[in-house]
C-alpha cells in the first residue's frame, strides 16, 4: 500500500504526491530520476549470472567497501568545478547534496590514506572556491543559487541552475555540513587549509535561514524564482533534523529557537514489527542527520519523553525493517535475515506485471519504506539502508552487506562498491526503465547514486572510528543549534560553553 496522507510531510512524501517517478522540482532525493532518454535502454537485457564473490573477513570487507566507495567521489567529480554527479555512469547533472557528501568523503580519504592530506585539501579547495564564486541572485537563469542557498541540481560543467529545479534548503544543509566537516578537519596553518576554513565560514554565514522560514518557525523545503516558496515545510520526523539545527545555530541568519519544538510537534510515535519508535518509513530518514550529528546519549524534550535518544530510535527502526523482511508479507524473493533494507532508491520500471501468476507493481526511483505509517514495497532492496545503520546495528547490518556481496557478486558489487539497488523478484528479460536483469538473480541497477554512496561511506566510517561525528562535535554552528533545541547529556554537556552560546 502507499504511504498515507499523514506521512506526506517530508521530502519523500512530497514526491509521492507528484507521482511514482519523482519530479526533480522537490525534495532531497528528487533528482535521482533518470533523464527520459534512458527509458527502456538496452541495459534491460538478461545477462550471464554473476559468480558468487569470495568470502572476506569483516575487516577486509569494510576496507574494500570504504575504499571503492570513496573512489566514486574522487573519480567522478568534475575536474573544473569539483561538482559531484547525481548519478553515474548515466550522464547527469550535479547534485548539491552529493557535493556535501563528496567534501566529507575527501576528509575520510585523507584520514584513511587513500589520498594524501594535501591532495584532499586541494580537491576541497577546488570545490569550495567554485561554490564561493558561483553567481547568486533572484534571476531564473545564469545563477547557481540565491540568499546563500544553492539549487538542488546544477549543470556539471557550468555550475548553473539545471532547468527549473528548486532552491533547496535540505540539499544546501547537506552541502554546508560537508563544508563544516572540512573546516574542522583541515586545521593546519598552511595557506590551503586556512583558505578552506575561511570559505567554509563564509558559505555557512551566507545562508539566510531566516529568509527561508516562509511560515512562522518552520523552514520551507524549496523556493523558485517562478513560484516563490513551495507549500511544504520541514517538520515531523525525517532527515530534516540536521537542517533545523544548522538553521538555529547559524552565525548570521538564524531562525528562532521556537523552530525546534515546531519541527518536533508533528512527530508520530508508533509501533511496527514489535518496535516502538518515531515513525518514518524509508530508512534514510532515520540516517541522514545522524551522519554529522552523534545523537547517542543526548536527548531533547521529545526524545526524553519517550526515554530514548534518536540513535536508539534509528536502531529500533532498523530492527523493525529486518523483522518485516523476515515476515515478508508480500512474498518477495530475496527477503530474509540478510535480505532487507527498504529506502529511497532506484527501481526497475513503473508498472504492473504478472510474476509467477501474481500481479506485482514495480516502481522506478521511489522513497520506498516500511513503518507504522504505511508501507511502500515493490521487492526492491538497497544496500545503502543496511550500511546507513552500521553505527547502530552492526550485528545485523554487516552480515546483510556481506551476504549481498557474496550472493550477487559483481551484479551488485562493482567498481565503486554497491550499485544502488536490486530486485530478485523482477522477471529476467523484461524491459526495464534502466538497469539490467541477470539470469537467475533478477533486476540490478547499473548506476551509483551520489547521496547513497555518501551514506554508505560516512556511516561505515562513523561505525569504525567516529571520524565525522568527532569533527562535528567541535563545530559551533551545530553546538549552538543543539543547545537552542534543548539537547542535554553526554558530549553536548561536556562541550565548552563558549561554543554553545547563542549569537547576539
Backbone torsions as a table, in degrees:
resi	resn	phi	psi	omega
1	UNK	NA	160.2	179.8
2	UNK	-81.9	166.4	176.7
3	UNK	-65.6	134.7	178.6
4	UNK	-70.0	164.9	-177.5
5	UNK	-56.9	-33.3	-177.1
6	UNK	-67.0	-15.6	-178.4
7	UNK	-102.7	16.5	-174.6
8	UNK	-101.3	29.2	-177.6
9	UNK	-97.5	0.2	179.2
10	UNK	-108.3	179.2	-177.9
11	UNK	-60.6	-42.7	179.8
12	UNK	-62.2	-40.2	-180.0
13	UNK	-63.4	-38.9	178.7
14	UNK	-61.3	-38.0	178.2
15	UNK	-67.3	-36.1	178.6
16	UNK	-62.3	-36.0	178.6
17	UNK	-64.6	-28.4	-175.0
18	UNK	-89.3	-2.0	178.3
19	UNK	121.7	168.7	-172.8
20	UNK	-71.4	-32.3	174.6
21	UNK	-93.3	115.3	-169.1
22	UNK	-68.9	143.1	173.5
23	UNK	-77.1	144.0	175.4
24	UNK	-76.6	11.4	-176.3
25	UNK	-95.5	-8.4	-176.9
26	UNK	-141.4	144.7	162.4
27	UNK	84.5	158.7	-178.5
28	UNK	-57.0	-41.6	-168.8
29	UNK	-104.3	2.8	-173.2
30	UNK	-61.0	-28.1	-174.5
31	UNK	-73.9	-5.8	-179.3
32	UNK	-77.5	2.3	171.0
33	UNK	-64.7	141.3	179.9
34	UNK	-84.7	149.7	173.3
35	UNK	-56.9	144.7	-174.0
36	UNK	-60.2	-27.3	-176.8
37	UNK	-64.6	-14.2	-177.6
38	UNK	-88.8	-2.9	-176.5
39	UNK	-58.1	127.5	179.0
40	UNK	55.2	52.1	178.1
41	UNK	-74.9	167.0	-178.6
42	UNK	-66.8	-11.0	178.6
43	UNK	-65.4	-5.7	-177.7
44	UNK	-80.2	-9.5	-175.1
45	UNK	-67.2	149.0	-180.0
46	UNK	-65.4	138.8	-179.6
47	UNK	-114.0	165.5	176.2
48	UNK	-63.2	140.8	179.8
49	UNK	-55.0	138.3	177.9
50	UNK	-79.0	134.9	177.7
51	UNK	-68.1	149.0	175.9
52	UNK	-63.3	142.6	-179.9
53	UNK	-83.8	148.4	178.4
54	UNK	-65.5	148.5	179.4
55	UNK	-71.8	135.2	175.7
56	UNK	-115.7	155.2	170.9
57	UNK	-63.2	158.7	179.9
58	UNK	-57.2	-42.5	-179.1
59	UNK	-63.7	-45.7	-179.3
60	UNK	-65.3	-38.2	179.2
61	UNK	-65.0	-46.3	179.4
62	UNK	-64.6	-37.6	175.5
63	UNK	-59.1	-46.8	-178.3
64	UNK	-65.5	-45.0	-178.1
65	UNK	-64.5	-45.6	179.1
66	UNK	-62.2	-45.2	-176.5
67	UNK	-62.5	-45.9	-178.8
68	UNK	-68.0	-38.7	-178.4
69	UNK	-69.1	-39.8	174.1
70	UNK	-57.3	-41.6	-175.0
71	UNK	-62.4	-26.8	175.5
72	UNK	-54.2	-49.5	-177.7
73	UNK	-69.6	-39.8	-177.0
74	UNK	-66.5	-36.3	-175.0
75	UNK	-87.2	-31.8	-170.0
76	UNK	-96.3	-14.5	179.4
77	UNK	-62.8	142.9	179.7
78	UNK	-66.1	132.6	-175.4
79	UNK	-70.0	-15.8	-179.8
80	UNK	-98.4	-44.2	-176.3
81	UNK	-96.6	-24.2	-173.8
82	UNK	80.0	0.4	-178.3
83	UNK	-70.0	148.4	-176.5
84	UNK	-107.3	134.9	-178.0
85	UNK	-69.3	151.2	174.8
86	UNK	-62.3	-39.2	178.4
87	UNK	-149.5	163.0	-178.8
88	UNK	-157.4	141.3	11.8
89	UNK	-89.9	-3.4	174.7
90	UNK	-57.4	128.5	178.7
91	UNK	-58.2	133.8	-177.7
92	UNK	-152.4	170.7	171.5
93	UNK	-73.2	172.2	174.5
94	UNK	-85.6	146.3	173.7
95	UNK	-105.6	124.1	-176.7
96	UNK	-67.9	-29.4	175.4
97	UNK	-70.9	-36.8	176.2
98	UNK	-63.1	-30.4	175.1
99	UNK	-64.1	-41.6	176.1
100	UNK	-60.8	-40.2	175.5
101	UNK	-66.0	-38.2	178.4
102	UNK	-62.3	-43.3	177.9
103	UNK	-59.2	-41.3	177.7
104	UNK	-68.3	-37.0	179.2
105	UNK	-62.1	-37.4	-178.5
106	UNK	-66.2	-33.1	174.5
107	UNK	-63.9	-45.5	179.1
108	UNK	-63.0	-41.9	179.7
109	UNK	-61.8	-40.1	177.6
110	UNK	-66.5	-43.2	-178.0
111	UNK	-67.0	-35.0	-179.8
112	UNK	-83.9	-11.1	-179.6
113	UNK	83.2	15.9	176.3
114	UNK	-69.1	-34.0	172.7
115	UNK	-135.9	164.6	177.6
116	UNK	-75.0	162.1	177.3
117	UNK	-59.5	-40.3	-179.9
118	UNK	-67.0	-40.1	176.8
119	UNK	-60.8	-44.4	179.0
120	UNK	-63.4	-42.9	-179.9
121	UNK	-61.5	-40.9	-179.7
122	UNK	-66.6	-37.8	177.5
123	UNK	-67.0	-42.9	177.4
124	UNK	-61.3	-44.0	-178.0
125	UNK	-64.3	-41.1	176.0
126	UNK	-55.7	-47.2	-177.2
127	UNK	-67.0	-48.3	-177.3
128	UNK	-66.6	-38.1	177.7
129	UNK	-61.2	-42.0	179.5
130	UNK	-63.4	-46.4	-179.9
131	UNK	-63.1	-37.5	-178.5
132	UNK	-64.7	-37.2	-175.7
133	UNK	-96.4	-10.1	-178.4
134	UNK	-60.0	136.8	-174.4
135	UNK	-64.9	137.5	177.5
136	UNK	-122.1	146.6	178.0
137	UNK	168.4	175.9	-175.8
138	UNK	-92.2	7.6	177.0
139	UNK	-70.2	158.0	-178.3
140	UNK	-82.7	-21.5	-178.3
141	UNK	-135.5	163.0	175.1
142	UNK	76.5	15.2	-178.3
143	UNK	-134.7	163.7	178.1
144	UNK	-106.6	-20.6	-177.7
145	UNK	-171.6	-170.7	-177.5
146	UNK	-158.0	140.6	177.3
147	UNK	56.9	30.1	179.2
148	UNK	85.4	-2.6	177.2
149	UNK	-100.5	162.8	-177.9
150	UNK	-121.4	152.1	175.9
151	UNK	-68.3	146.9	-176.4
152	UNK	-51.1	-45.5	180.0
153	UNK	-127.1	140.0	178.7
154	UNK	-125.9	151.3	173.5
155	UNK	-61.6	132.3	-175.1
156	UNK	-59.6	-35.1	-174.4
157	UNK	-90.8	-42.2	-176.0
158	UNK	-92.5	-24.4	-176.3
159	UNK	74.9	15.0	-179.4
160	UNK	-98.4	162.5	-177.1
161	UNK	-48.4	133.6	177.4
162	UNK	-90.2	119.4	-179.8
163	UNK	47.1	-126.4	-177.3
164	UNK	-117.8	37.9	-179.9
165	UNK	-68.4	163.9	-174.9
166	UNK	-84.9	152.4	164.7
167	UNK	-69.5	120.2	-166.7
168	UNK	-110.2	122.2	178.4
169	UNK	-71.1	-42.6	-176.8
170	UNK	-71.8	-40.5	-179.4
171	UNK	-68.0	-35.5	174.3
172	UNK	-66.8	-37.4	177.6
173	UNK	-60.9	-41.5	178.6
174	UNK	-68.5	-36.5	174.1
175	UNK	-61.0	-47.9	-178.9
176	UNK	-64.2	-36.2	177.5
177	UNK	-61.0	-40.3	176.2
178	UNK	-65.2	-41.6	178.9
179	UNK	-64.3	-40.6	179.8
180	UNK	-69.7	-31.6	173.8
181	UNK	-62.1	-43.4	177.8
182	UNK	-65.2	-39.0	178.3
183	UNK	-58.5	-42.0	-178.7
184	UNK	-72.0	-37.4	-174.6
185	UNK	-77.2	-45.4	-176.0
186	UNK	-87.0	82.2	-171.2
187	UNK	-109.8	13.4	-178.7
188	UNK	-85.7	161.2	-175.4
189	UNK	-81.7	5.0	-179.7
190	UNK	-62.4	160.2	-179.0
191	UNK	-61.0	-41.8	-178.1
192	UNK	-64.7	-46.4	-176.7
193	UNK	-72.3	-31.8	174.5
194	UNK	-64.2	-41.6	179.5
195	UNK	-66.8	-37.3	175.8
196	UNK	-56.7	-48.3	-179.3
197	UNK	-63.4	-42.2	-178.1
198	UNK	-62.6	-44.8	-178.7
199	UNK	-68.9	-40.6	178.9
200	UNK	-59.5	-42.7	177.6
201	UNK	-62.4	-41.7	-178.0
202	UNK	-66.6	-45.1	179.5
203	UNK	-62.6	-41.5	-179.2
204	UNK	-64.5	-41.5	-178.7
205	UNK	-72.8	-25.1	-175.7
206	UNK	-72.0	-29.7	-175.7
207	UNK	-66.0	117.1	-176.3
208	UNK	-92.1	82.4	-178.0
209	UNK	-65.3	-33.9	179.1
210	UNK	-60.9	-39.0	176.9
211	UNK	-64.7	-38.1	-177.5
212	UNK	-74.4	-8.9	176.4
213	UNK	-84.8	78.0	-172.9
214	UNK	-71.1	-26.8	176.6
215	UNK	-122.4	151.5	-170.5
216	UNK	-51.5	122.2	172.4
217	UNK	65.8	13.8	178.7
218	UNK	-127.1	143.5	177.6
219	UNK	-98.7	128.8	179.6
220	UNK	-69.6	153.6	177.5
221	UNK	-76.8	-29.8	-176.6
222	UNK	-166.3	165.5	179.6
223	UNK	-146.3	144.3	171.3
224	UNK	-132.5	151.2	177.1
225	UNK	-66.4	-21.8	-179.7
226	UNK	-77.9	-36.9	-171.3
227	UNK	-126.6	-4.5	-177.0
228	UNK	77.3	-153.2	-178.5
229	UNK	-72.0	140.6	174.8
230	UNK	-78.2	177.8	-171.2
231	UNK	-91.1	4.4	-176.6
232	UNK	-105.3	137.8	177.8
233	UNK	-121.7	161.9	177.0
234	UNK	-85.1	113.7	173.7
235	UNK	-163.8	158.2	-176.9
236	UNK	106.0	-147.9	175.1
237	UNK	-123.9	114.9	178.8
238	UNK	-171.3	-159.7	-173.6
239	UNK	-72.9	-2.5	-175.6
240	UNK	-77.3	-2.5	-178.9
241	UNK	-56.6	-47.7	-179.5
242	UNK	-58.4	-43.8	-179.1
243	UNK	-57.2	-49.3	-176.5
244	UNK	-66.3	-37.7	178.5
245	UNK	-64.2	-43.9	177.7
246	UNK	-66.8	-35.9	179.5
247	UNK	-66.6	-41.0	179.0
248	UNK	-71.0	-33.2	-177.4
249	UNK	-88.6	1.4	-177.6
250	UNK	-51.7	134.8	-179.4
251	UNK	-75.5	-14.1	-174.1
252	UNK	-127.4	-37.0	-173.9
253	UNK	-134.9	60.4	-175.4
254	UNK	-75.5	156.1	168.3
255	UNK	-88.2	168.2	-178.5
256	UNK	-64.7	146.0	172.8
257	UNK	-57.5	-18.7	176.7
258	UNK	-68.2	-8.7	179.4
259	UNK	-65.2	-31.5	-177.8
260	UNK	-70.8	-51.5	175.6
261	UNK	-60.8	-30.4	175.9
262	UNK	-67.4	-36.9	178.9
263	UNK	-67.8	-44.2	-174.9
264	UNK	-83.5	-11.9	-174.2
265	UNK	-60.4	-28.7	-176.8
266	UNK	-103.6	14.5	174.3
267	UNK	-59.5	141.1	-179.8
268	UNK	-109.4	120.1	176.5
269	UNK	-97.1	135.0	179.7
270	UNK	-162.9	178.7	-179.6
271	UNK	-120.5	132.5	179.0
272	UNK	-141.3	127.7	179.7
273	UNK	51.1	41.1	175.1
274	UNK	82.4	0.8	-179.7
275	UNK	-113.7	133.5	177.4
276	UNK	-104.2	126.9	-175.8
277	UNK	-165.6	167.7	172.1
278	UNK	-66.2	128.1	-166.8
279	UNK	-88.6	137.0	165.1
280	UNK	-162.6	125.6	-170.5
281	UNK	-67.3	-54.1	179.8
282	UNK	-70.0	135.2	-176.3
283	UNK	-64.7	-26.5	-177.8
284	UNK	-58.4	-31.0	179.1
285	UNK	-65.9	-20.5	176.7
286	UNK	-93.0	0.2	-169.8
287	UNK	-124.2	-38.8	-168.2
288	UNK	-59.7	-47.9	180.0
289	UNK	-64.5	-28.9	-177.1
290	UNK	-72.2	-11.9	177.5
291	UNK	-62.7	-43.4	-175.0
292	UNK	-105.2	-12.3	-179.2
293	UNK	-120.2	120.6	176.4
294	UNK	-85.4	96.9	-177.4
295	UNK	-82.9	0.4	-179.4
296	UNK	-66.4	126.3	174.1
297	UNK	78.8	6.2	176.2
298	UNK	-123.7	146.1	-175.3
299	UNK	-139.6	143.4	167.5
300	UNK	-99.6	-175.4	-176.8
301	UNK	-62.9	-39.9	-176.8
302	UNK	-67.0	-44.4	179.9
303	UNK	-73.0	-36.5	178.1
304	UNK	-62.2	-35.1	179.3
305	UNK	-64.8	-23.2	177.6
306	UNK	-102.1	5.3	176.5
307	UNK	57.8	46.8	173.4
308	UNK	-153.1	170.7	167.9
309	UNK	-108.3	171.4	-175.0
310	UNK	-71.6	-21.8	173.8
311	UNK	-66.3	-42.4	175.6
312	UNK	-63.5	-35.8	177.1
313	UNK	-60.2	-43.2	178.0
314	UNK	-65.4	-39.2	177.4
315	UNK	-58.8	-45.0	-178.9
316	UNK	-66.7	-41.5	178.8
317	UNK	-61.5	-37.4	179.8
318	UNK	-68.8	-45.6	177.5
319	UNK	-62.5	-35.6	178.3
320	UNK	-63.7	-40.5	177.9
321	UNK	-65.3	-40.0	177.7
322	UNK	-63.8	-41.7	178.3
323	UNK	-62.4	-38.3	176.5
324	UNK	-61.8	-43.3	179.3
325	UNK	-65.1	-37.3	177.6
326	UNK	-65.3	-40.6	178.3
327	UNK	-72.2	-38.4	173.3
328	UNK	48.7	61.5	-177.2
329	UNK	-63.4	-23.8	179.5
330	UNK	-84.5	-7.3	-179.7
331	UNK	64.8	37.3	-179.6
332	UNK	-80.3	144.9	176.9
333	UNK	-70.8	146.6	173.5
334	UNK	85.3	-5.4	179.2
335	UNK	-80.6	147.8	178.4
336	UNK	162.7	-162.0	-176.1
337	UNK	-58.3	-34.9	179.0
338	UNK	-117.6	16.9	176.2
339	UNK	-127.6	85.0	-177.1
340	UNK	-154.5	168.8	178.1
341	UNK	123.9	87.3	-177.2
342	UNK	-109.8	116.1	-176.0
343	UNK	-158.3	-175.8	178.5
344	UNK	-65.6	126.5	-178.6
345	UNK	-169.7	174.4	174.1
346	UNK	-67.9	165.4	174.9
347	UNK	-152.7	174.3	-168.4
348	UNK	-77.8	-41.6	-172.4
349	UNK	-167.7	156.1	170.4
350	UNK	-97.3	109.7	179.9
351	UNK	162.3	172.8	-179.1
352	UNK	-112.0	130.0	179.3
353	UNK	-127.0	155.7	172.4
354	UNK	-95.7	118.9	-178.0
355	UNK	-120.6	117.1	-179.1
356	UNK	51.4	41.9	176.5
357	UNK	83.3	-0.7	-178.8
358	UNK	-116.6	133.3	175.8
359	UNK	-73.5	127.7	-178.9
360	UNK	-125.2	133.0	175.5
361	UNK	-101.3	124.5	-179.2
362	UNK	-113.0	157.9	-178.9
363	UNK	-127.3	155.3	167.9
364	UNK	-84.5	-133.5	179.8
365	UNK	-64.6	130.9	179.4
366	UNK	-158.3	156.3	174.7
367	UNK	-86.5	72.7	178.5
368	UNK	-63.9	153.4	179.1
369	UNK	-172.1	165.6	176.8
370	UNK	-145.4	120.6	-179.7
371	UNK	-167.3	-176.4	-176.8
372	UNK	-66.4	-18.4	-179.6
373	UNK	-90.0	-10.4	179.7
374	UNK	153.0	168.9	-177.2
375	UNK	-132.1	131.9	171.3
376	UNK	-128.1	100.9	-169.2
377	UNK	-141.7	119.9	177.6
378	UNK	-121.3	20.4	179.2
379	UNK	86.5	4.1	179.4
380	UNK	-92.6	129.7	177.9
381	UNK	-116.2	152.6	178.6
382	UNK	-130.0	129.6	177.9
383	UNK	-60.4	-25.6	-177.6
384	UNK	-64.7	-23.1	179.8
385	UNK	-68.8	-45.6	177.8
386	UNK	-68.9	-41.7	-178.9
387	UNK	-65.8	-36.8	-178.4
388	UNK	-66.4	-16.7	177.4
389	UNK	-104.8	10.4	-177.8
390	UNK	-52.8	-41.8	-179.0
391	UNK	-67.1	-19.2	-173.4
392	UNK	-106.8	-30.2	-177.8
393	UNK	-136.1	53.7	-177.6
394	UNK	-61.1	-28.4	-177.3
395	UNK	-67.9	-20.6	174.5
396	UNK	-114.7	-26.8	-179.1
397	UNK	-71.5	-45.2	-177.2
398	UNK	-65.7	-45.9	175.3
399	UNK	-59.8	-35.7	178.7
400	UNK	-65.1	-45.5	179.4
401	UNK	-64.3	-42.1	176.9
402	UNK	-59.3	-44.8	-177.9
403	UNK	-66.4	-38.1	178.0
404	UNK	-60.2	-42.7	-179.4
405	UNK	-69.1	-47.7	-175.8
406	UNK	-71.3	-32.3	-178.2
407	UNK	-74.9	-43.1	-171.5
408	UNK	-106.1	-6.3	174.5
409	UNK	54.2	-141.1	-173.9
410	UNK	-78.9	2.0	169.3
411	UNK	-68.2	-27.7	-177.4
412	UNK	-118.6	-30.0	-175.7
413	UNK	-117.5	112.6	-170.9
414	UNK	-137.0	-144.5	-169.6
415	UNK	-52.4	-45.8	-176.7
416	UNK	-110.9	33.8	178.9
417	UNK	89.6	-141.0	-176.1
418	UNK	-76.7	128.4	166.3
419	UNK	-65.2	166.4	-162.2
420	UNK	-68.7	-35.8	-172.2
421	UNK	-162.2	167.5	176.7
422	UNK	-153.5	156.8	-179.9
423	UNK	-142.8	99.5	-177.7
424	UNK	-67.0	-18.4	-178.0
425	UNK	-81.2	-27.5	-174.0
426	UNK	-62.6	131.9	-173.3
427	UNK	-69.7	136.1	179.3
428	UNK	-66.2	137.1	178.5
429	UNK	90.3	-12.0	178.6
430	UNK	-73.1	142.0	177.4
431	UNK	-62.1	142.0	-179.5
432	UNK	-126.9	160.7	175.6
433	UNK	-67.9	-38.6	174.0
434	UNK	-163.3	-177.4	-175.1
435	UNK	76.8	-163.9	-177.3
436	UNK	-150.2	160.9	170.8
437	UNK	-105.9	146.5	-178.0
438	UNK	-121.6	127.5	-175.4
439	UNK	-52.4	126.4	177.9
440	UNK	81.0	-5.4	-174.5
441	UNK	-123.5	-27.4	179.8
442	UNK	109.7	-153.0	-177.2
443	UNK	-94.3	141.5	177.0
444	UNK	-136.3	137.4	174.5
445	UNK	-65.2	155.3	173.1
446	UNK	-117.4	9.7	179.2
447	UNK	-117.0	153.6	166.1
448	UNK	-105.9	137.7	177.7
449	UNK	-105.0	132.6	-173.1
450	UNK	-56.8	-46.9	-177.4
451	UNK	-69.4	-31.5	179.5
452	UNK	-75.3	-36.6	172.6
453	UNK	-61.0	-40.6	178.9
454	UNK	-63.6	-41.2	178.0
455	UNK	-60.5	-45.3	-179.6
456	UNK	-61.0	-51.6	-174.8
457	UNK	-63.7	-48.6	-174.4
458	UNK	-68.3	-38.6	-176.8
459	UNK	-77.4	-29.0	172.0
460	UNK	-67.1	-40.5	178.6
461	UNK	-66.8	-40.1	176.0
462	UNK	-62.1	-38.2	176.2
463	UNK	-62.7	-41.1	-173.9
464	UNK	-81.2	-38.0	-173.0
465	UNK	-136.0	-15.6	-174.1
466	UNK	70.6	19.3	-171.8
467	UNK	-56.2	-54.0	-176.1
468	UNK	-65.7	-43.9	176.6
469	UNK	-54.9	-49.6	-174.6
470	UNK	-66.1	-34.8	176.6
471	UNK	-66.0	-43.9	-177.1
472	UNK	-74.0	-16.4	175.5
473	UNK	-67.2	-13.6	178.1
474	UNK	-98.5	0.1	-173.5
475	UNK	-85.9	121.7	-176.5
476	UNK	-66.3	-32.4	178.5
477	UNK	-62.6	-47.9	179.4
478	UNK	-65.6	-43.3	-179.4
479	UNK	-63.1	-40.1	176.1
480	UNK	-61.5	-44.4	-179.8
481	UNK	-61.3	-44.0	178.8
482	UNK	-63.1	-42.8	179.9
483	UNK	-64.1	-43.8	179.7
484	UNK	-67.0	-28.8	177.4
485	UNK	-78.5	-7.5	177.3
486	UNK	86.9	18.6	177.2
487	UNK	-70.7	137.6	-179.9
488	UNK	-137.9	158.7	176.4
489	UNK	102.1	164.1	171.2
490	UNK	49.8	-134.9	-172.7
491	UNK	-69.0	-24.7	177.3
492	UNK	-66.3	-43.7	177.9
493	UNK	-63.7	-34.1	-176.1
494	UNK	-80.1	-14.3	-177.9
495	UNK	-68.4	148.1	179.1
496	UNK	-56.1	135.5	-177.7
497	UNK	-59.1	-33.4	-177.8
498	UNK	-62.6	-32.4	-179.4
499	UNK	-74.6	-21.4	-177.8
500	UNK	-97.0	-3.5	-174.3
501	UNK	-71.8	131.0	179.5
502	UNK	-61.0	149.1	175.9
503	UNK	-75.4	132.9	-178.6
504	UNK	-103.3	NA	NA
